[in-house]
């Protein structure tokens, strides 16, 4: 039997490259985008390019109604409180989905799901995934400019906004979601938030071992003593919420840092001279 050396070398090389690629993919941080249907992701192509440039992988979950969805080739279903169904033997239950991700991104949240999450109810894919993510310490980022109406409802009712009474109720639920730990950002800046969140996490882990006095924050007085205050730094300080952060005069504060502090209800107070 004649062995083609060239083909054998090519096959071995291909296997080695594939193994290396799989290893890199496993090490890279991964987030999950949850979309209303199979067309909703088309407007977010630039987001995925941006994530890739920062070495962040993403998966997409398409909702197929309220209680079923598709993640790759797996159909994931939930059947309400106390009843979870898997469409196939390899499909995870909705509560199991966040385990393999650093965070969850939901470009649009509607009144129904916002109410469920805010009150601790399950029964829909979004509600169960967000519940699981928050309980296990994963970040959840939601589009702040969501209209509160599902895409299907907008098409059916031929309207783009909730009436004032429902809009007020929706905003109340949104405020409760923030209390539970859900973060909100403009839809066009969701990728930026993910990047800042993951960079902040990595930097926070490094600081826990190699922090210097100029980078640390006094947790009792919430004093920042560095020269540049960034959104990455804010996200790396999970204890900073609804408080006053004191900074020295002359400290440079980035625009994204201001946004991050607004979302966490952090007030800036200038100290002394720079």
Secondary structure, DSSP 8 states (H G I E B T S, - for coil): ----HHHHHHHHHHHHHHHHHHHHHHHS-EEEEEESSTTGGGGGHHHHHHHHHTT-EEEEEEESSSSEEEETTEEEE--STT---BSSTT---HHHHGGG-SEEEES--BHHHHHHHHTT---SHHHHHHHHHHHTT-EEEEETT--BS-HHHHHHHT-SS--HHHHHHHHHHHHHHHHHT-EEE-GGGHHHHHHHHHHHHHHHHHHHHH--TTT-EETTTTEE-SSEE-HHHHHT-TT-SSSEEEEETT-EE-HHHHHHHHHTT-EEEEES--
